[in-house]
Every structure is written in structure tokens, then in C-alpha cells.
Amino acid sequence: MNKILIQRFNELQDQLDTIKSTKTTVQGTYGPSETIDNELFIGWKVKVRHLLSTVCGENSQHFLAFDANEKLKTIGSLYGDLRRLGAIFSAAKEDFEGGYLISLKQLVQAEVFESELMQAEELLKNGYKLASAVIAGVVLETALRDLCSDNAIPHGKLDTMNSQLAKLGLYNKLQQKQITAIADIRNNAAHGKPELFSEKDVQNMIRDIESFLLSYMS
């Protein structure tokens, strides 16, 4: 699960709670009405729309429901509007945290990664450590590219993407160093230098990539 997105959901939940705390009762033309800080509310709606578009897609039930209720014209109060939109946001947050928003693309991607890592393991068992390391390295680089796309980071060389993702805080320095070590094995394999790494190194490489995918691509 993307830790940056989890953090953003939590931030917007905190902001929702803050806006709710600004509730006051005012006397209107049709009697008393509950209102809130409208500037905070407007900013929150913009940020939630962007998050739902990113996580769920603009054709998802979550985004469409939020969009329809945001545009809905009622004689109710601003606080009532907040409660409606807050309920939709909370449903999206719950589904995301429960892993129910996984897309078809993610499912296919996970299947492809698993298939390629199995191929790498089979090649290694048959003594083809160069080919095994290259294939496993491609899986890692593809995963990093996808993480960069999800976090608005330009694609580049593996080391550059690794550095940018760590700098963003998606993972720590230890994980960054581990990826650098994996990339070194991949590069040596790609340049036909089997003497610079062992079969055990490739075995550990495949294991570490599997661990990385489970931690950051699910």
C-alpha cells in the first residue's frame, strides 16, 4: 500500500475534523442554521477531489458520488454539505485502507511481476545466474518506475529514481542502499561479469525484490 497516500488520507481526515470543530449556529432568513469555516471547506474539497481522482479514478463510484454531492444544490446548511461529503471521503478512506481499491492494472502487474520472478528463480536453479539477475533487475526497475509515476517523479536511471523516492520519504535510507546493491548485481550481469557476484547473491536479490514488492507495491 502506498504510504504517501495513506499519509494524505490521514491528513485530510484531520482537516475534516478541524473543519467540523468550526461549526457555529447562525440566524438566517429561514431560521437558525449550522455553518462552518467555508474557506477551509473549499480547500478541503479541492484536495479530496484530487486524492480521489488519483486513488480511485474519475469514473469510480467514490469520485462520482463526491462530485455529484459537491454540485448538489440544497437549502441545507454548509455543515450538512460537509457531513455528506465527509461520509463519502470516509468510505473511500476505509476502502483504500482495506485494500479494496486495487485496480485491474495492479492485479495484472502483480501477476506479471510474480511470473517474471518465478522465471528468474528457475533460470538460477538451472545455472543461468546472469539471465536470472537481469530479469529480476527488470522487475525492480519497472516497480520503481511505477512508484515514480504514482508520486509525480520523472522517470530516469534506476539510481536516480531510487534516490528521489527515498528523498520523498517513500522508504528509508536502508531500503535505498539495498536497492543500490541489487542494481549493482543487475548491472554486472547485464555487462557479462559473472565473477563479480555469486548465485547466492542472485538468490538474495530475488528474495529482496519480492520483499520490496510486498511492502511498497501492494
N, C-alpha and C positions, 0 to 999 in steps of 0.2 A: 504494500500500500504506500502511496506517495506521501512521505512525511511532511512535505511542504504543503500539500493540500489539506492534510489533517490539521496542521497548524492554522491554516487560513479559515477552515470551518470553525475552529475553536475561537479564533479572533473575532469572527463575525457573530458568533454566539454571545461572546462577551459584550460586543457592541449592541446587540439586540437587547440584552439585559439592561445595559446602560440607558438605552432609549426608553425602555419601559419604565425605568425609575424616574423619568422626567414627566410622567403623567400628572396632569392637573385637571381640575374641573373648571370650565368657564361657562358663563351665562350667554347663550346665543339667542337668536331670533325665535327658535322653536323650543327653548328651554335649556337646561344645563347639558353640557357636552364634555366628554373627556378628550383632551388633546395632549400632544407630546411635542418635543423639540423637532420641528419639521425639517430643519437643515440637517440635523443628524440622520433623520429618517430618509431623506432624499439620498444622502451619501451612502447609507447602508444599502438601499435598494440597488443603486448602481453597482456596488461591489458584489452583491449577491447575484445579480444578473450575470455578471462576468464569470463568477465562480461556477454557477450552474451551467452556463454555456460551455465552459472549459471541461467540467467533470462529466456532465450528463449529455451535452449536445443540445442544440436548439430545437430539435424535434422530439426531445424526451418529454415524458409526462410531467416531470418536475419543472422543467423550464416553461413549458406551455401553460401549466397551471399558475406559475408565478407571474408570467406575462399577462395572462387573462385577468387575474385578480388585481394586478397593479393598474391595469387600464379600466377596471370596473368603476363606473360612476355610481356612487350611492349617496344617500343623505345621512349616512352614518358618520361616526367621528374618525379623526385621524388615528386614535388609539384602536378603534375597530379595524381599520385598514392594517395597522401594524400586527394585530393579532392574527388576521387572516394570512398575511404574507409570512409572518413568523412561523405559523404552523406548517406551511409548505417548505420553508427553509429547514425546519427541524426534521421533517420527513426525509428530505434529501440527505441531510447530515447523518441520520440514522441508517439509511440505506447504504450510504457510502462507507460508513464505519463497519457495517455488517458485511461488506464485500458484495453487495447485491447490484452494484452499478458497473460491474465488469462488462466490457464491451465485447462484441464478436471479434473485433480486431485483437484484443488482448488474449482471448481464448485461442485464436489461431496462432498468434505469436508464441504463446506458451507451448503449444503443441509443436511448433517448428523448432523452438529452442531445445525442447526435450529430445526431439528426433535427432537433431544435429549433435547434441552432446552424447547421445547413445552411439551415434556413428563414430564420434571421436574415441569413445571408450572401446568400441570394437576394433578400430584401427590400432589402438595402443596394445590391445591383447594379442594382436597378430604381428606385432613388432614394427609397426609403422608410426613411430613416435613423431616424426616430422609432420606428416599429414594430420595426425591427431592434434598436435599443438596448433597448427594453422586453423583447423576447423573450429576448435574451441575458442581460439582468439577472435575469430569472426563473430561468434555468438556474443562474446563480451563487447566487442566494438559496436555491434548492432544494438545491444541493450543500452550502451552509453548514448548512442545517437538518439534513441527513443526517449531517454530521460532528458536529454538536452531539448528535444522538441517539446516535451511536456512542460519544461521550465523556461522556455523562450531563450535558450542559449544557442548561438550559432554552431553548426557542425564544424568540425575541424579534425586535426590529428588526434589520435587517441589520448596522448599525454595532455594535450590542451583541453579536451573535453573533461578529462579526469580532474584536472586542476580547477576548472570552472565549476564543476559540480560540487567539489569539496569546498570551494570558496563560498558557494551559495549556502552551504551547510546541509546539503542533502545527505552527506555521510562524513565521517570524521577522517582525520589525518592517517590513522592506522589503515582504514579501508583504502584510502588513496595510495598509500605505499604498497599495499597488497596488489592493487590493480597495476601499478607500475612494474612490479615484479612479474606479474602474469604477462604483461605486454612485452617485457624483455625476452621471455621464453618464446612468445609468438614471433617476435622479430627475428630471433636467432633461427627458429625453424624455417621461417619464410626465406631466409638468406642461406639456407643449407648448411647450418653449423651445428650438427648434432653433438659434437664434442663439448659444447658449452652447457648442456643440460642433460639430465638423466630421464629414464622412463618414470621414475618416482616423482620427478619434478612435474611431468605432464599429468600424472595421476592426481597430484595435489592441485594442479592448475584446474583440472576439470571439477574437482570437488569444491574448490573455492569459487569457481564461476557459478556452480549450482547454488551454493550458499548465497552468493550475491543476488542472483535472480529471485530467490525466495524472499530475501529481505527487502529488495528495492523495486522489484518488477511485478509484485502481486498486490 
